[in-house]
Amino acid sequence: MLLLLPACGTVHPSDPDASRDGTDQDGGLDGAPPADAPAGCARRIAYTALNDVSQSGDVWVTDPGGAAHNLTNAIGDDIDPSWSPDGTQIIFQADRNRTDEIWMIKPDGTEGHSLTCPSLSNCQGSNWGATWSRDGGKIAFLRGSSPKTLWVMTADGTLATQLSTQAMAFGPIVWSPDGRYIAATGLEAQQGDVYVFPVAGGQPRNITNTADRWEEVSDWSADGQLLVLRSERQGVAGDIWWMRSDGSGAEKLTPDAPLQSNAHFGTDGSIFYSSRTAASGPFRIWKMPAGGGQPVKITDHALTQGNDGDFLVAVSADETQLLFTRMDAQGPAGIGIVNLDGQDTGHVVVERAVQPSWSPCIEEGDGSAGSHQSSPPGRPTVRMLSSAP
């Protein structure tokens, strides 16, 4: 089953008197480059491209020069890729062997293998949403269909351990910076609450506990102090909130709007997020400055439909770029980048693609040159655009 959703990327209790300004943050998302990434570094993008005929997905990688490479070309879907923090591996979801598995492959397309189904006699159920720990040593994921539960395994696929007994929502899995805890949305009476799970085992903590309201975590600050989430606690639309990682100090950050989602920390205490400004209007990406104030619109486009727009995926470590997915009336319009220079309002760099993940920085000039690569017959048309229109 192909699930192509826009990406909306503990208890480690914080000092009650600790600063909540979100400083010293690296973006804290799956697929984002590490905090020591140099300014202006080059990155590859791994993503899911759709087959125009079958509408199944394959994993592709683009080089900084624009050339696109198909890593997988199997029967069924290969989707939702994610770079390892050191850039040597990519994990993705594949529905081979009649079940949803987590696979690993090198960026050149070699040595692909299943982590959760090493043999036909040893397939471990359906697996979803694989997310690297920040040091690359472990992978968290959801297992099962109804219900889904939270698991963690080592990066070689061994020592799989169940962390949750309650059902989990299909949504972001967020690691703490030190790798000791995982935050994710658990289901209570079909409503979502944010739970923090000790990776070493032990009792998880419900840190939101809001009856009849949906709460969905999306990022963890790099200093380990704060979580940012979408919350319906003041209405059904959902606003962006943050709170300490022990659940204290909850505070609404964004002004009222019909729907807000996909919030991530910037490097200076700011918050980037996707939001509608009208009930049937499209999504655009906004920035809430550090310390509050009026949000600033970052992306702009001519889309008009309510389910269209830009959905934030990642903030670069130097906060010079954002990575996002754009949806239009036909579905995925493509993967976009916006340069945070005050001039760019967002441009698509890969058409007909979703679920992007940034690699760590690579040396300038590494990767194939060129701005266009034709796809094989029957495969998706993938067009790289070198600059904003």
C-alpha positions in Angstrom: 0.0 0.0 0.0 1.4 3.4 -1.0 1.0 6.0 1.7 2.2 9.3 0.2 1.5 11.8 2.9 3.1 15.3 3.1 5.6 15.1 6.0 3.5 16.8 8.1 12.2 15.2 10.8 11.4 11.4 27.0 11.2 11.7 29.5 14.4 13.5 29.8 13.0 16.0 32.2 14.3 19.5 31.8 15.3 21.9 34.5 12.1 23.8 35.4 14.0 27.0 35.3 15.8 26.3 32.0 15.6 28.7 29.1 12.8 28.1 26.6 14.1 30.3 23.8 15.2 27.3 21.7 18.8 28.5 21.2 21.6 26.2 19.9 19.2 24.1 17.8 20.1 22.3 14.7 16.7 21.7 13.2 16.2 18.3 14.9 14.6 16.5 12.0 15.0 13.2 10.2 17.0 13.8 7.1 18.3 17.2 8.1 22.0 17.9 7.9 24.0 17.8 11.2 24.6 20.9 13.3 28.2 21.3 12.2 27.2 21.6 8.5 29.1 24.4 6.9 27.2 27.3 5.4 26.3 26.8 1.7 27.2 23.1 1.7 25.9 20.8 -1.1 23.4 18.1 -0.3 21.8 15.2 -2.2 18.1 14.6 -1.9 16.5 11.1 -1.6 12.8 11.0 -2.4 9.9 9.0 -3.6 9.0 9.4 -7.3 5.7 8.1 -8.7 5.4 5.8 -11.7 3.0 7.6 -14.1 1.4 4.3 -15.2 1.1 2.2 -12.0 1.3 5.0 -9.5 3.7 2.9 -7.4 6.7 4.5 -5.9 10.5 4.1 -6.3 13.4 5.7 -4.4 15.5 8.2 -6.3 18.5 10.3 -5.4 19.5 13.6 -7.0 23.1 15.0 -7.0 23.8 18.7 -6.3 24.4 19.1 -10.1 20.9 18.0 -10.8 21.3 14.4 -12.1 18.7 11.9 -10.9 19.4 8.3 -10.1 16.8 5.5 -9.6 18.0 3.4 -6.6 15.1 0.9 -6.6 13.0 -0.5 -9.4 11.1 -3.4 -7.8 7.5 -4.7 -8.2 5.4 -2.8 -5.6 6.2 0.3 -3.7 9.6 1.6 -2.4 8.8 4.8 -0.5 9.7 7.2 2.4 13.6 7.2 2.1 15.7 8.6 4.9 19.5 9.3 4.9 21.7 8.0 7.7 23.4 10.8 9.7 26.8 9.8 8.2 25.4 9.7 4.6 26.5 6.1 4.0 23.0 4.4 4.0 19.4 5.1 3.1 16.5 3.3 4.8 13.0 3.1 3.1 9.7 1.3 3.3 9.1 -1.5 0.8 6.0 -3.8 0.3 7.9 -6.8 -0.8 7.2 -10.4 0.3 3.5 -9.4 0.8 4.3 -7.2 3.8 5.6 -3.8 4.5 9.3 -4.0 5.4 12.1 -1.6 6.2 15.0 -1.9 3.8 18.5 -0.4 3.7 20.5 0.5 0.6 23.7 2.4 -0.2 23.3 5.7 -2.0 24.7 4.2 -5.2 21.9 1.6 -5.3 24.0 -1.4 -4.1 23.7 -3.8 -1.2 19.9 -3.4 -0.8 18.5 -5.7 1.9 15.6 -6.0 4.3 16.1 -5.2 8.0 12.8 -6.6 9.1 12.3 -9.5 6.8 15.8 -11.1 6.4 14.2 -14.3 5.0 10.7 -15.4 3.9 10.4 -17.5 7.1 11.4 -14.6 9.3 9.2 -11.6 8.3 8.2 -9.5 11.3 4.8 -8.1 10.4 4.1 -4.7 8.7 6.7 -1.9 9.5 6.3 1.8 8.9 7.8 5.2 9.5 11.5 4.2 10.1 13.4 7.1 11.7 17.2 7.3 12.5 18.5 8.2 15.9 20.7 11.3 15.6 23.9 9.2 16.0 22.8 6.7 13.4 23.1 3.7 15.8 19.4 2.9 16.1 16.2 3.0 14.1 12.7 3.6 15.5 9.6 2.5 13.6 6.0 1.4 13.9 5.0 -2.3 13.6 1.6 -3.8 12.9 -1.5 -2.6 11.2 -4.3 -2.4 13.7 -2.9 -1.5 16.2 0.5 -0.1 15.3 3.1 -0.1 18.2 6.4 1.6 18.6 9.6 -0.4 18.2 13.4 0.3 18.1 16.2 -1.7 16.6 19.9 -1.4 16.0 20.9 0.0 12.6 21.8 -3.5 11.4 18.2 -4.7 12.0 18.9 -6.7 15.2 17.8 -6.4 18.8 14.3 -5.2 17.9 12.5 -4.1 21.0 8.9 -3.1 21.6 8.5 0.2 23.4 4.8 0.8 23.4 1.8 -1.5 24.3 -0.8 1.1 23.3 -1.7 1.8 19.8 0.3 4.5 18.0 -0.8 7.1 15.4 0.8 7.1 12.0 2.8 10.2 12.3 6.3 11.6 13.2 8.7 9.7 15.4 11.0 12.2 17.1 14.3 11.3 18.8 15.8 13.2 21.7 19.2 14.7 20.8 21.0 12.3 23.2 19.2 9.2 21.8 17.7 8.2 25.2 14.1 9.0 24.5 11.5 9.0 21.7 8.5 11.2 21.4 5.5 10.1 19.3 1.7 10.3 19.3 -0.2 7.5 21.0 -3.9 6.8 20.6 -6.3 7.1 23.5 -10.0 6.5 22.6 -9.1 7.4 19.0 -7.6 10.8 20.1 -3.9 11.5 20.0 -1.6 12.4 23.0 2.1 12.9 22.9 4.1 10.2 24.8 7.8 10.1 25.7 9.3 6.6 25.7 12.6 5.7 27.4 14.6 3.8 24.7 16.3 1.6 27.3 12.8 0.5 28.5 10.5 1.6 31.2 7.1 3.3 31.6 6.3 5.9 28.9 4.8 9.2 30.0 1.8 10.9 28.5 3.0 14.6 28.5 -0.2 16.2 27.0 -3.1 14.2 28.4 -5.8 16.3 26.8 -9.2 14.6 26.5 -11.0 14.6 23.2 -8.2 16.6 21.5 -5.5 15.7 19.0 -1.8 16.4 19.8 1.0 15.5 17.3 4.7 16.1 18.1 6.9 17.1 15.2 10.3 18.2 16.5 12.7 18.2 19.5 15.0 21.1 20.2 18.8 20.3 19.9 19.3 21.3 23.6 16.8 18.6 24.6 14.6 21.1 26.4 11.6 21.6 24.2 9.1 19.7 22.0 7.0 21.5 19.3 3.7 20.0 18.3 0.3 20.6 16.7 -2.4 20.8 19.3 -6.2 21.0 19.1 -6.6 21.8 22.8 -8.1 25.2 22.0 -10.2 24.1 19.1 -10.5 21.5 16.3 -8.3 23.4 13.8 -4.9 22.8 15.5 -2.3 25.4 16.5 1.5 25.2 17.0 2.5 24.8 20.7 5.7 24.0 22.5 6.4 22.6 25.9 9.2 21.2 28.0 10.0 17.6 27.4 8.5 16.7 30.8 5.1 18.2 29.7 5.4 21.4 31.7 5.3 25.0 30.4 2.9 24.4 27.5 2.5 27.6 25.4 0.6 28.4 22.2 3.0 30.0 19.7 1.0 30.9 16.6 -2.0 33.1 16.0 -5.3 31.5 15.3 -5.6 30.0 11.8 -7.8 27.3 10.2 -5.0 24.6 10.3 -1.3 24.6 11.1 1.1 21.6 11.0 4.7 20.4 10.3 6.4 22.7 12.8 10.2 22.6 13.2 12.8 24.5 15.2 15.1 27.0 13.5 18.6 27.7 14.7 17.9 30.9 16.6 14.7 29.9 18.6 12.4 30.6 15.6 9.7 28.1 14.5 8.9 27.2 10.9 5.6 25.7 10.1 2.9 25.2 7.4 -0.4 27.0 7.7 -3.6 27.9 6.0 -4.9 31.4 6.4 -8.4 30.7 5.2 -10.6 27.7 5.8 -10.5 26.5 2.2 -7.2 28.1 1.3 -3.8 26.4 0.5 -0.9 25.8 2.8 2.1 28.0 2.8 5.3 28.0 5.0 5.6 30.6 7.7 8.3 31.6 10.3 7.5 32.6 13.8 10.4 34.8 15.0 12.3 33.9 18.2 10.6 35.6 21.1 7.2 35.8 19.4 5.6 38.5 17.3 3.9 38.3 13.9 4.7 35.3 11.7 6.4 36.0 8.4 5.2 34.2 5.2 8.1 32.3 3.5 6.7 30.5 0.5 4.1 31.8 -2.0 2.5 30.2 -5.0 -0.6 30.5 -7.3 -2.3 27.4 -5.8 -5.9 28.0 -4.6 -7.4 24.7 -3.4 -7.6 23.8 0.3 -5.5 20.6 0.1 -2.8 22.2 -2.0 0.3 24.0 -0.8 3.7 23.7 0.8 4.4 21.2 3.6 7.6 21.8 5.5 10.0 18.8 5.8 13.4 20.2 7.0 15.3 23.3 8.0 19.0 23.4 7.1 21.4 23.5 9.9 22.7 26.9 8.9 19.1 28.1 8.4 19.7 29.2 4.8 17.2 26.9 3.2 14.0 25.0 3.8 13.0 21.7 2.2 9.3 21.1 1.5 6.7 19.1 -0.5 4.3 20.9 -2.7 0.8 19.4 -3.5 -1.6 20.6 -6.2 -5.0 19.5 -7.6 -3.4 16.5 -9.3 -1.5 15.4 -6.2 2.2 15.8 -5.7 3.5 18.8 -7.6 7.1 18.1 -6.4 9.8 18.7 -3.9 10.7 22.3 -3.3 13.5 24.4 -1.8 13.3 28.0 -0.5 16.4 30.0 0.0 16.0 32.2 3.1 17.5 35.2 1.5 14.4 37.4 1.5 14.1 37.0 -2.3 13.0 33.4 -2.9 9.4 32.4 -2.3 9.9 28.7 -2.9 10.7 26.8 -6.1 10.2 23.2 -7.2 13.4 21.3 -7.8 12.1 17.8 -8.5 8.7 17.4 -10.2 6.2 14.6 -9.4 8.0 13.6 -6.2 7.3 13.4 -2.5 8.9 12.4 0.9 12.3 14.1 0.5 15.2 13.6 2.8 18.4 15.7 2.8 21.8 14.0 2.9 24.6 15.3 5.2 26.8 17.9 3.5 29.1 16.7 0.7 32.0 18.5 -0.9 31.1 21.0 -3.6 31.4 19.5 -7.0 30.7 15.9 -5.9 28.0 14.3 -7.9 27.0 14.3 -11.5 26.7 17.5 -13.5 23.7 18.4 -15.6 20.2 19.7 -15.1 18.1 16.9 -16.6 18.0 13.2 -16.8 15.4 11.3 -18.8 13.7 8.4 -17.0 13.4 4.9 -18.5 10.1 4.0 -20.3 7.3 3.5 -17.9 9.1 5.2 -15.1 8.3 8.6 -13.6 9.3 11.7 -15.4 11.8 13.4 -13.0 13.0 16.8 -14.0 15.5 18.8 -12.0 15.3 22.5 -12.1 18.6 24.3 -11.2 17.1 27.6 -10.0 14.0 29.4 -9.1 11.8 30.4 -12.1 
